[in-house]
Amino acid sequence: MFEELWYQGGLFFLLAGVLPLIIASLTGLIVGILQAATQIQEQTTSFLLKTSSAVVVLIFIGPTLQTKFGEIYFLALKLFNG
């Protein structure tokens, strides 16, 4: 039972933390390549696009995160309350 809680917590971490980080990193890479190709070195463009892409990913996976968090919550309640 405790292993299931760890598994669900790790899956929640991957969805909530790593997925937006990967998308933001890929967006930063693409923007960096385009900035190098066009020789435009504006710092705010890269920051704005990376932040926006991470927010969009979190908006799209929000319902899944809510469901996963609910599962983890009820699993923890069942585990610790007996």
C-alpha positions, -999 to 999 in steps of 0.1 A, spaced: 0 0 0 28 24 9 46 15 -23 15 25 -43 15 59 -25 51 64 -35 44 54 -71 14 77 -74 34 106 -58 63 100 -83 39 100 -112 23 132 -99 57 148 -97 66 138 -132 33 152 -146 34 184 -125 71 192 -126 91 175 -153 67 177 -182 64 216 -181 102 217 -176 108 196 -207 84 217 -228 99 250 -216 134 237 -223 125 226 -258 109 260 -264 140 277 -251 161 256 -275 140 265 -305 139 302 -296 177 302 -290 183 286 -324 160 312 -341 177 340 -322 211 328 -332 200 325 -369 185 360 -370 211 375 -347 184 390 -324 196 387 -288 165 399 -269 164 382 -234 127 389 -227 115 370 -258 130 337 -246 117 342 -211 82 351 -222 79 321 -246 93 296 -221 70 308 -193 40 308 -216 47 273 -229 50 260 -193 17 277 -183 -1 263 -214 11 228 -205 -1 232 -170 -35 244 -182 -38 214 -205 -28 188 -179 -46 205 -150 -76 182 -150 -53 152 -150 -33 167 -121 -65 173 -102 -76 137 -107 -41 123 -97 -40 145 -66 -74 133 -56 -62 96 -60 -31 103 -39 -51 121 -12 -76 93 -8 -49 67 -9 -30 85 18 -62 88 39 -69 50 35 -33 42 44 -29 64 75 -64 61 89 -65 24 86 
